[in-house]
Amino acid sequence: MTKNEDLGPRENPWLTQLLSAYPGAPHGNKETRGLDSDFAVQTYVRTRLDDVLRDAILSGGVRLVILFGNAGDGKTAFLQNLARSLGRTEVHSAEQIWQMTLPDGRCLQANQDGSAAWRGQRADDLLDPLLKPLQNGDMPPDAVRIVAINSGKLLEWLERQDSLSRIGQQLKRMLMDEGTTLDERVRLIDLNQRSLVGGFDADDGRWSTNFLDTLLDRFLDGPGEDPWAVCGGCSAASRCTALRSVRMLKDDASGPLIRQRFTLALQACHQRGEVHITARELRAVLSYVFFGVHTCSDLHQAPSLVPDGFWQRSFDADSAHRQGDLLAELARLDPALECDPDQDRTLRQHPQVASSPAGLAEARRRAWLGGLEDMDPTGITLTHGRHFDRFRRVRIMSAPELQTLTQELCLGIAHLEDLPTLALDKTHLAAGVPLRIAPRTPTETVLWVSKPWDRFRLEAVMPAAALGLEALHTHVRLIYRGEHGRDDVLAMGLELFHLLLELRAGVQLSGVAQEGIFANLEVYTRRLASEDTRELFGWHPGDEHSLFRIRVTAVDGVQTIEREVLR
């Protein structure tokens, strides 16, 4: 232990660099683009895609690489790292056009932003020489061309050409979702399709959070020896939110749970499908949440400054200097927005909560993230997050699990409309899912059809991610196979998935804007209900203890309507 008389102000240069990865950092944000600094290189996370593409280029198997992605997806950093791995160490993010000679003498040419002009030349003028093989030629054997470009811009370029080569036509069909096979010498890599917060790797057949885990480890460990050792003798150590985060994350007891819970929150943001998590924004959020915005000098100059813990910056919509779509999504999942009387009573009695003026909201956030000692966070959930784990696991569920989940979702659909209790009892449900038929004019009689259980199936909509990229679905599909072999498909995101399971459990959805959330569901159920109306079930309040069935039968070509009381 350091004696009190040895304590004094300390400066941690690694913390200063970490803070500059956040765009809203008060003291600058230079570490938000490319691999232009030692810090960026030290914290770059290589994926299998880096190695696979490098090897394919060196072997001569690839001659054209087209890289898609949003701003901040890491296209520039990816290409800079590729250049470094091939032997060229100096490629600046501002150097839009660069080239190098490969070990076998071939020339590699790259355009790091095919949608932008550069040095007085129009974007199209820069693209034309690189994409010339897509016009009337073939791939030259002595060259490799790489273009990072927006998919819309590439399609515009292709459509502007008077004629296209076979490969150019293939690319155009792919961009227009017409389905085709791309020449093996071309690699089309869409960084929009990857999940940086973990997902299913179809190549390995397993779940992985490698990118996120590695990035956080790089932030925590830094280069060389422990970058946090200097903080041990700092007079502001007890108030430093970054040091507190580091110690808790590195602790064998609390660290794994904090990582697991924060990863789940980020995956929920991804699977809600409202935002695309880019590499730049993920780096920014890790910097902001776990290391805050205050430098060592800030703490030394303001002895009364005590920054909030990482649990507040994770979810509190009013946390200082908060900005960005991903942080806004995390605020929507705030565990403090829901309540559980029994759990909250236990929280209030916890010593770390009872002695704090912060209140129950902070306690729920801290408990969910594993930041309260001797507190089991099992009963605390993300807002609307009770069913998130099941949504995430659809891809790897066993057949019995998937069947059970499919039935529960179907029952949620059945509960969306007002059906009589008899229509939802076990005896009647054994035959199938009851779907109410909306009458054209008001009537006291309730009519519905029953759709067989075995015609429903559930599957995850997995993006076609490139080799080495983890993927995580944002939608699942409930598919009904009709009598004539036609599939009716309901695509549902996490929100609709959650609401249907809540309906199945008997939760009332007052205050929900159902017309928006359930718009596609209404179309889906109407299609299913109208598919076959030769048999209907009904109930009338005048005989509330009975159900009846109406069937259309044909005898010798003559159709008749039969009515049968079932109970």
Secondary structure, DSSP 8 states (H G I E B T S, - for coil): ---GGG-B----HHHHHHHTTSTT-TT----SSTT-SHHHHHT----HHHHHHHHHHHHT--SEEEEE--TTSSHHHHHHHHHHHHT-----TT--EEEEE-TTS-EEEEES-TTS-BTTB-HHHHHHHHSGGGTT----TTEEEEEE--HHHHHHHHHHSS---HHHHHHHHHHTT------TTEEEEEGGG--TT-EEETTTTEEE-HHHHHHHHHHHH-SSS-TTGGGGGBTTGGG-HHHHHHHHHHSTTTHHHHHHHHHHHHHHHHHHTSS---HHHHHHHHHHHHH-S--HHHHHH-TT-----HHHHHH-TT-TT--SHHHHHHHHT-GGGS--HHHHHHHHTSHHHHT-TT-HHHHHHHHHTT-STT--GGG---TT-TTHHHHHGGGG--HHHHHHHHHHHHHHHHHHS---GGGGSHHHHTT-EEEE---SS--S-EEEEEE-GGGEEEEE------TT--B--S-EEEEEE-TTS-EEEEEE-HHHHHHHHHHHTT---TT--HHHHTHHHHHHHHHHHHH--SEEEEE-GGGTT--EEEEEEEETTEEEEEEEE--
